Amino acid sequence: MKDLHTLKFNKLNIIVFIGLVAIVGVITMQLLMLREAYNFERREMGDKIHFALQDVVTKIYADNTTEPPTEPPIKRVADDYYVVNVNDQFEAEVLSYYLKNEFLKVKLDMDYEYAVYDCSGDEMVYGEYINMDGKEVTNESLKCVNCFPKRPGLVYYFAVRFPKMSHSYLSTLGLYWVYTAVLFLVLVIYVYSVILLLKQKKYTELQKDFINNMTHEFKTPLSSILIASNYAAKQHEIHDNPKLNRYLKIIIEQSNKLNQHIERILSVAKTESGFGKLEKQSFCLPDTLELVKENALAKFENARINLATGGSKQCVIADEFHTYNIVYNIVENAIKYGTENPVIDIRLLPQNKGLLLQVSDNGPGIPQEHLDFVFDRFYRIPRENTKEVEGFGLGLFYVKKICELHGWKISIRNNTGTTGITVSVEIPKNSLA
């Protein structure tokens, strides 16, 4: 049993680890793609600026009818700062006109500012700040004179700065940032879900251990009570005393009832834990249904049970013990929560897909809002005629679990036009002998 727990836990760890690696891998790929997109955008933006400035220099030399220098006149000081060594005289107004036109040609829609060198002095003189639609800006707070220091060794040159270059990169890569943020959110949700799953698994294991220990601790003294009560019931002193005999029968009856509840809790705990294995064999299903009828009538004398199997001796390959418990649980619920004179109809009908087992009653039915939850563990339907709800809410949960282990389909519905409900169990052909 311990090895099985370890195996399941290891499988869970492997699944969690694979999921985590997959998400981290996707995020890593997304970050790599984001970096590549950033570098591509950076190179493309630099090429646009370089080509535009190169055309500006060419036009200035053409205006002055001089030959361009052999060395590259454009120097990229930073991503957002360029220095152009014209090495020839030029006018600021002409430069401004050329810059606007050439930047528009390459579809460069970022704000920029430029400054030129005043040959009459030994300092850079600020030019203009141009916003993205090409208009001059008079707001002095946008200008940055200190951003254009004197470049040693240069005489006729100008500098261009793009103050919103970083913002442009971020806006251009907007979708990449959104995808990355979504992936990080998925990672956070996954990690949080795994933590909750592991906590829930731990609590579930503790709950199962508690139920198993509790039921086993109850069974030991209960067995002693039943042994002692059955022995005492055979004594002449008790048998000849009607009052003591009646009290002792109550003790035995209630002890057996408590024992049945404990067995049911154990069965559900084992089934849900995966430790309960089916012992499938071939047996006659109508004989099992007949046994259910006899035992239910012996326990509930006021009930009437009609069994219709069509006289067939259809055999199935299933766990006979659990199959009996399935039908008996359904019949017992129908009688306990039915009318004062319950009538139960058990029908076994052949179908193209296998067999259909139906159990119908004449009880009050189940409200529609509760119908979808009757097979849930610990779910109990409130009754108008009782202040407390009987049972643990495990009977139909156990029934559904056993049906799922067999590969059978179980459903429940209210009878149309009449009172009561009908529980249907579909047995496929692969379960037929």
Secondary structure, DSSP 8 states (H G I E B T S, - for coil): -HHHHHHHHHHHHHHHHHHHHHHHHHHHHHHHHHHHHHHHHHHHHHHHHHHHHHHHHHHHHHHHT----SS--EEEEETTEEEEE--S---HHHHHHHHHHHHHHTT--S-EEEEEEETTTTEEEEEEEE-TTS-B---GGG--GGGS---TT-SSEEEEE-TTHHHHHHHHTHHHHHHHHHHHHHHHHHHHHHHHHHHHHHHHHHHHHHHHHHHHHHHHHHHHHHHHHHHHHTSHHHHT-HHHHHHHHHHHHHHHHHHHHHHHHHHHHHHHHT-----EEEEEHHHHHHHHHHHHHHH-TT-EEEEE-TT---EEEEEHHHHHHHHHHHHHHHHHTS-SS-EEEEEEEEETTEEEEEEEE-S----HHHHTTTTSTT-----TT-SS--S-S-HHHHHHHHHHHHT-EEEEEE-SSSSSEEEEEEEEGGGB-
